[in-house]
């Protein structure tokens, strides 16, 4: 009986080994599959969700979006810096009195650029009551002596209006046209409003108030 039991046990072991060998043969689909480990599952999920070409496309899209946003910010800053300025001069003081002097006033329009260059035109009544004009280009210098609101400005251009017996009042006058230049200093009161003093050579000074359209 012990011999019979030994033979039975040996037969079961042999059968189990044969079954394992058969299951391991190629093409056998009856072998149970084991579940992947969590680490392998995560790696497969990551590689499936973010393939390299998708990652590259996302990075390029983010870069383009950032560049566009930076460009828009630069455009907004440039638009803020480039602006028109309206100017009114209600009062002028002459250094020397003359019975021929008349009340002087002026209005002007000026284009200020982000690089501090400027251009403009001004219509005014000169010291002798004649309608006159001044077309110019110039430059503004801000932060004089480290004081941010304090600025200086110079301009040069063509002056017209001194005619008749007052032709000699400005040098190099040809049929009312003459070269003109103006040196100014002012104070930027706030974002829009500024007060400015224009030096009119050896003739006098002009008070100007300006408003920035921005």
C-alpha positions in Angstrom: 0.0 0.0 0.0 2.9 2.4 0.7 4.3 1.5 -2.6 1.0 2.4 -4.3 0.8 5.7 -2.5 4.3 6.6 -3.7 3.5 5.7 -7.2 0.4 7.9 -7.1 2.3 10.8 -5.7 5.0 10.4 -8.4 2.3 10.3 -11.1 0.8 13.5 -9.8 4.2 15.3 -9.8 4.9 14.1 -13.3 1.5 15.2 -14.6 1.9 18.7 -13.0 5.3 19.1 -14.6 4.0 18.0 -17.9 1.1 20.5 -17.6 3.5 23.3 -16.9 5.7 22.4 -19.9 2.6 22.3 -22.1 1.3 25.6 -20.8 4.7 27.2 -21.5 4.7 26.2 -25.1 4.4 29.1 -27.7 0.9 29.9 -28.7 -0.7 28.5 -25.6 -3.2 31.0 -24.4 -4.4 29.1 -21.3 -1.6 30.4 -19.1 -3.0 33.0 -16.6 -1.6 36.5 -17.0 -0.3 38.4 -14.0 -1.2 42.1 -13.5 1.5 44.7 -14.2 3.2 46.3 -11.2 2.1 49.9 -10.3 5.4 51.3 -11.5 5.2 49.7 -14.9 1.5 50.8 -15.2 2.5 54.4 -14.4 5.3 54.3 -17.0 2.9 52.9 -19.6 0.3 55.5 -18.8 2.8 58.4 -19.0 4.3 57.2 -22.3 0.8 56.9 -23.7 -0.5 60.2 -22.5 2.6 62.4 -23.3 4.5 61.1 -26.3 7.5 63.2 -27.3 5.9 65.0 -30.3 2.9 66.0 -28.2 5.2 67.4 -25.5 7.2 69.4 -28.2 4.0 70.8 -29.7 2.8 71.9 -26.2 6.1 73.6 -25.5 6.1 75.3 -28.9 2.5 76.5 -28.3 3.4 77.9 -24.9 6.5 79.6 -26.3 4.5 81.2 -29.1 1.8 82.3 -26.7 4.4 83.9 -24.4 6.1 85.7 -27.3 2.7 87.0 -28.5 1.9 88.2 -25.0 5.2 89.9 -24.7 4.8 91.5 -28.1 1.3 92.8 -27.1 2.8 94.2 -23.9 5.5 96.0 -25.9 2.9 97.3 -28.3 0.8 98.6 -25.4 3.9 100.3 -23.8 4.8 101.8 -27.1 1.3 103.1 -27.7 1.4 104.6 -24.2 4.7 106.3 -24.8 3.8 107.6 -28.3 1.1 110.3 -27.8 -0.2 113.7 -28.9 0.1 116.7 -26.7 -2.0 119.8 -26.8 -0.4 123.1 -25.8 -1.7 126.5 -24.9 0.3 129.6 -24.0 -1.8 132.3 -22.5 1.0 134.7 -21.3 4.3 136.0 -22.5 6.7 138.4 -20.6 9.0 140.6 -22.6 12.3 141.6 -21.1 12.2 145.1 -22.6 9.1 147.3 -23.0 8.0 148.5 -26.4 4.9 150.5 -27.4 4.7 148.2 -30.4 4.3 145.1 -28.3 0.9 143.3 -28.3 -0.5 140.5 -26.3 1.1 137.2 -27.3 -0.7 133.8 -27.2 -0.2 130.5 -28.9 -1.8 127.1 -29.4 0.0 124.0 -30.6 -0.1 120.3 -31.3 2.9 118.1 -30.7 3.7 114.4 -31.3 5.8 112.8 -28.5 7.6 109.5 -29.3 8.8 106.8 -27.1 12.5 107.6 -27.9 11.9 111.2 -26.6 12.0 112.7 -30.1 9.1 115.0 -31.0 7.6 117.0 -33.8 4.9 119.6 -33.8 3.4 122.8 -35.0 2.3 126.0 -33.3 0.0 128.9 -34.3 0.6 132.1 -32.5 0.2 135.9 -32.5 3.7 137.3 -32.3 4.9 140.3 -30.3 3.6 142.7 -32.9 0.2 141.2 -33.3 0.9 139.3 -36.6 -0.4 135.8 -37.2 2.6 133.4 -37.2 3.5 129.8 -37.3 6.3 127.5 -36.2 6.9 123.9 -37.5 9.6 122.0 -35.7 11.3 118.8 -34.5 13.1 118.4 -31.2 13.8 116.2 -28.2 12.7 115.9 -24.6 15.1 115.2 -21.8 13.5 113.9 -18.6 14.6 113.6 -15.0 16.9 116.6 -14.8 19.4 116.3 -12.0 17.7 113.1 -10.9 14.3 114.8 -10.3 11.8 112.7 -12.3 9.1 115.3 -13.0 11.5 118.0 -14.1 12.3 118.0 -17.8 14.0 120.1 -20.6 13.0 120.3 -24.2 14.6 121.8 -27.3 13.3 122.3 -30.8 14.3 123.7 -34.1 12.4 124.4 -37.3 10.9 127.0 -39.6 9.2 130.2 -38.4 6.8 132.3 -40.4 5.0 135.5 -39.7 7.4 138.4 -39.2 6.7 140.5 -42.2 6.6 144.2 -43.3 8.4 146.6 -41.0 8.9 143.8 -38.4 10.8 141.6 -40.8 14.2 142.5 -39.2 12.9 141.4 -35.7 14.1 137.8 -36.5 17.4 136.9 -38.2 17.7 135.4 -41.6 14.2 136.3 -42.5 13.3 135.7 -46.2 9.8 136.8 -47.1 8.5 136.0 -43.7 10.3 132.6 -43.4 13.2 132.3 -40.9 14.9 129.5 -38.9 13.5 129.2 -35.4 14.7 127.5 -32.2 13.2 127.1 -28.8 14.6 126.0 -25.4 12.1 125.0 -22.7 12.0 123.6 -19.2 8.9 122.2 -17.5 7.4 120.1 -14.8 5.2 117.0 -15.3 2.5 117.6 -12.8 0.8 114.3 -13.4 0.3 111.7 -16.2 -1.5 114.2 -18.5 -0.8 117.7 -17.3 2.5 119.7 -17.5 3.6 123.3 -17.1 6.4 124.7 -19.2 8.4 127.9 -19.7 9.7 128.6 -23.2 12.8 130.8 -23.6 12.3 133.2 -26.5 15.9 134.2 -27.0 16.7 137.6 -25.7 13.1 138.8 -26.2 11.2 137.2 -23.3 9.7 134.0 -21.8 6.4 132.3 -22.6 4.3 130.3 -20.1 2.8 127.1 -21.6 0.4 124.5 -20.3 0.2 121.1 -22.0 -2.2 118.2 -21.9 -1.1 114.7 -23.1 -3.7 112.7 -25.0 -3.0 109.2 -23.9 
